[in-house]
Each structure stands twice: as structure tokens, then as C-alpha cells.
Amino acid sequence: MATTRRHRSAGPLFVAPFLVLFLLLYLAPLGYAAYLSLFQERLIGGTAFVGLDNYVKAFGDPQFLHGVGRVALFFVVQVPVMLLLALLFALALDSGLLRLARVIRLGIFVPYAVPSVVAALMWGYLYGPDFGPFAQLSRNLDLPVPDFLGEGWMLGSLANIVTWEFVGYNMIILYAALRTVPHELYEAAAMDGAGAWRIAWSIKLPALRPALLLTLLFSVIGSFQLFNEPNLLMKIAPDVITSSYTANLYAYSLAFTGQQVNYAATVSFLLGLVIVIASYGVLLTANRRRTP
């Protein structure tokens, strides 16, 4: 009886460190942000309780709405390309037909190990219209210099950086999922006359659905939290990337440049709500497709 009670008490003890950290590092800051969003700093009277006035202001704030719309467009354009490349690389590595597969796998994954700050600085140099290698090559070939940091190219340039960074990360997730598929299924399919393409379409892709959903959810969260890359490129393209280029960058600028902590908390809280809604929409869509 004593042993049973000891075993029952062991579970909460193992979970306790996670719960404490989850409370201190996630729920407490979230609650504090929600608390701050209900107040407003005024020149006369100091901090005053304003209820939902900050939220009403945010819903009519064109800078915030344009920032959310821009990252939504970024998500629609960049994420399918990134996940498609990750899927193709994972399938190619799992096929066993590539030579030096370990070297190739490491080479694709290495960009993820590069900090996003370093990646943004590196690509900012490559995009440079004056001393960047693309610009120099274009001049040597008497071709127009591509304006990668111009308004029409900037979102695509950011998408290229993020894709370069995270293709390897998503590839590893998909490749790990492929390695869990029993080889007996492949052997049975081969005995039935299925070729490599048929096996990939009928066995590998269905097995990858949970992993693809996971990478898609990570991509939703990462896309709407886009910050490091535009924040760094803003230094070399200030006329294109403003302080409200993305919603996350806008919240940062409000808090640390404009000293509008309460409104920044409101923007951050609403951005988190947008991420939750988008993630739930992805899960709901995936579950509907699974249901016959």
C-alpha cells in the first residue's frame, strides 16, 4: 500500500518542474501582458484604467492591420515553398539512392544552426546593391542590378532568408518520420509491382501527414512572429522596412522606442490571439480532411 502511494506521488513530482517553469515563464508574462493592456499612460493623471479601449484602438490601427496582413501574405507564399523543398529533400534522402547522403543531410541542416541574426546580416550583404556579389555579377554582365532590398522584392527576400534557414529543420522532422515507416510495407508494395513514385505517393506521403501538420503549425507560429530578419534589414533599407513592417516588430517598436508599453502589450496579446486562431484553423482543416 505504501509503495502504491509512493508511486502515485512520484508522477506529480516529476511534472512539478515543468509546471513551475510553465507558470513563471509563460502564464505569468501572458497574464501580466493582459493586465497592462487594460491601462493607458496619460500625460495628466498618470496610468489610468481604460478597459478595452486599447483593443478598440488596435482593431482600427492601420499599422497593426497592415503588419498582420503582410505576415499573412508571407506565410501563404513562403511556407508552401519551404515545406515542399523540405519534403523533396526528405524523400530523396529516404530513397537511399543518393551518394554521400549523410553529408548532404548535414549540408541541408547546417543553415538552421546559423543564428538568424547572422543569417540576416549575411544575406543583407549578398542583397546589397553596391558591394553585394549579385550586384557585382550583374554589372560585369552588363545586366540590370536586381533591387533585392526594394519595396517590390523585400518580402520575397525575407522569404528566401527564412526558407534558407528552416528547410533543413523541417526536413529533419519529415525524414525522422519516414524512418519510422516499417520496411515491410515497402517490400510488400514492391512485390505488388509498385515503383518508387507509387510507394512515395501511397505509403510515404500518408505516413508523413502528422509530421507535415506539425511542421505547418510551427511555420504558422514562426511566420506571424517574424522579427529578427526585418529588424536587421531595416538598418540597410529603412525606406522599405518601417517600424511597423510586421506586427511583432511593431510591438517591439512601441515598447522600446515609443515607450507605449500598454499599447505594445495590447498589440502583442492580439498577435498571440491571431496565432492561436490561425493554428486552430490549420488543425480544424486537417481534421476535416481526415474525416471520411
N, C-alpha and C positions, 0 to 999 in steps of 0.2 A: 504493500500500500504506500509506504514511504517512497519507494522507488518510482511508483507511478506519479505521485505528486511532484517529485523532483523533475521527472521528465516533462510534466505539464508546465512547470515554471521555467524550464530551460528555453522554451520557444520564445516567450516574451523578452527574456534577457538577451537572446541573440538579435531580436528585432529592435530592441531599445536604442542602440546607437544610431541606426538608420532613422528611426522616428524622431530622435532628438535633433539630428542634423537636418532632417526634412522640415521640422518645425522652425528651427533657428535660421536656416539659410533659404527657405522657400516661403513657407506660410507667413512667418513674421514679417519679412520685407514686403510680401504681397499685401498683407493687412495694413501695414504702415503706409504703403503707396495709396491704397484705397482711402485711408484716413486723411492723408494730405490732400487728396483730390477734392475733398469736400470743403476746403478752405481756400482763401484768397488773400494775398498780401496787398494791402492798400496803403497809399501814402498817408492817409488820415485814418487813424483808428487801428493801424497795425493789422494783424491777422484776424480775419473775420470768417465766420461760418457762412458759406454760400449755398450749401446743399448740392444740387445737381447743376448749378449754373455753369461750372467748368465743362461739364459734359455737353450741355447745350451749345456752348461756345465751340467746342471741338467738332461737333457734328456740322457746324457751319463754317469751319475754318478751311479755306481753300488750300492752304499749305499742307495741312494734315491729310486732307482728302486726296490731293494730288500725289502726296508721298505714298499713301496706301495704294492708289491706283497704279503708280509706277512700279512698285514691287510686285503687285499682282500681275502686271504685264511681264515683268522679269521672270516670275515663276512660270507663267504659261509658255514663254519662249525658251527659257534656259533649261528647266528641269527635264522636259522630254528628251532634249538632245543629250544631256548628261546621263540620264538613265539608259537611254538607248546605247550609248557608247559603252557604259559600264556592263550592260547585258551582253553586247557583242564580244567584249574582251573576256568576260567570264565564260561564255560559251566556247570561245576559241581556246582558252586555257584548259577547259574541262574536256575538250575533244581529244587531247593527247597527241594532236598532230603537229604541234608547234615544237620546234627545237629550242633549247635553252629556255624552257617555259618558266623556270624559277627566276632567271634573270629578267625576262620580260615582265613577269608579275611584279617583281621588285621595282623595275623601272616605271611601271604604271602607278605603283603605290607611292613612290618617293615624293611626288609633289604634295601629297597630303601631309607629309612630315615637315614640309616647309611652312613656317608660320605665315598666317595670312598677311601680316604686315610686310614681311619680306617679299612675299609673292606680289603684293600690290606695288611695292617700290620697284621690283624687277620689271614687271610688265609696264609700269609707268615709264621707265626708261626705254623699253622696247617700243612703246607707242609714241615716244617723243618726236615732234615734227622737225626738230632741229638736229639733234645728235643721235636719234634712235636709228638702229640698223635698218628698219623698214624704210625710213625716210631717206637714208643714205643710198640704199639699194635702188630706190625709185629714181633718185636724181642721177645715179650712174647709168640707169637705163633710159633716161630722158622720159620718165613717166610721171604723171601727177602724184604728188606726195599724199598718201592716204591720211585723212584727218581723223585718226582713231579717237582723239580726245575732243572732237567736235560734238555739237549737240545731236546730230543725226546718228553718230556712231557710238556715243558714250554708253548707252545701255547694252549694246552688243559687246563693247569692250569689257564692261564689267562682267557680263555673262561668260565671256571667254576666260577671264581670270578664275571665276568661281568653278567653271567646268574643269579647267586645268587642275584646280586644287582637289576637287572632290570626286572625280571619276574613279580614281584608284580606291578611295574609301568605299564607295558603293559597289565597285567591282569585287572587293574582298568579301563583302556581305553576300553578294549573289554567288560568288564562287564557293564560299563555305556552304551555302545552301545546296549547291549542286553536288558537293562531295558527300552529302548525306543520303543521296538517292541510291537505293540498292542497285548494284550492278546486275543483279538477276533480271531486272526489268529491261535493261539494255540488251542482255543476251537473248531474252525471250522475244523482244521486238526484232532483233537481227535474224533470229530463226524464222520469224514470220515474214521475212523479206523486207523489213523496214530499213531505209537508208538513213544516213546521218541527218538529213534535213527533217525526215519524218520523225525520227527519235527526238530531235530537238523540239519540234512543234508539239508532238503528242505526249511526251514524257517530261522533258526538261522544263519547258515553259509552264505547264500546270504545277510542277513541283516548286517553281520559283514564285508563285503568286504571293505567299505570305512574306517572303523576303522583299519582293518588289513593293508590296504595300508598306513595309517597314521603311524602306529607303524613300518612298514617296512622302511618308509622314515626316521623316527627318528633313526632307527637302522643303516641305511646307514651312516648317519652323525656321529653318535656316534662311529661306528666301525672304520672309517677312521681317527677319531680324538683321537684314543686310546693313552692315555698318562700316567695318574696317576698310573695305575696298573703296567705297565712295568717299570716306573721310580722308583717306590718304591722297586719292586722285584729286580731291578738291583743292589741294595745295598747288597743283600744276594746271588745273583747269577750273579756276574759280568762277569764270563766266558761265560755265555749263553746269557744274555741280554746286548748288547752293546749300545753305544750312538745312533746308527742308527737302533735299532731294529724295531721301527715304524717310519713312515715319520714325524709325529708330534714330537716325541722325538728327531729325527734328527735335525729338525728345531730349537728346543729349545737348543740343544747342540751346534749347530753352532753359535747361537746368544749369549748365555750366558757363554759358555765355550771356544769356539774357537774365539769369538769376530768377527765373519764374518757376520755382520748384513745385509749386502746387499745380500749375497748369501742365508742367512736364510729367508729373505723376499721373495726371488725367490722361494725357496722350499715351503714356506707357501702359496704363491699365486698359485703355481701349484697344491698343495694339495687341495686347495679350488676348483680349476678347476676340479680335479678328482672327488670330492664330487658332484659337480654340474652335471657332465656328468653321474655319477652313478645314481644319483637321477632322472635325466631326463630319463635314460634308464628304471628305475623301473616304472615311470609314463607312459612311452610310451608302455611298455609291458602290463601294467594293462589296459590301454585304448584300446589296440588292442584286448585283450581278452573279453572286454565288448562289442565291436562292433560285431554285428552278421555278 
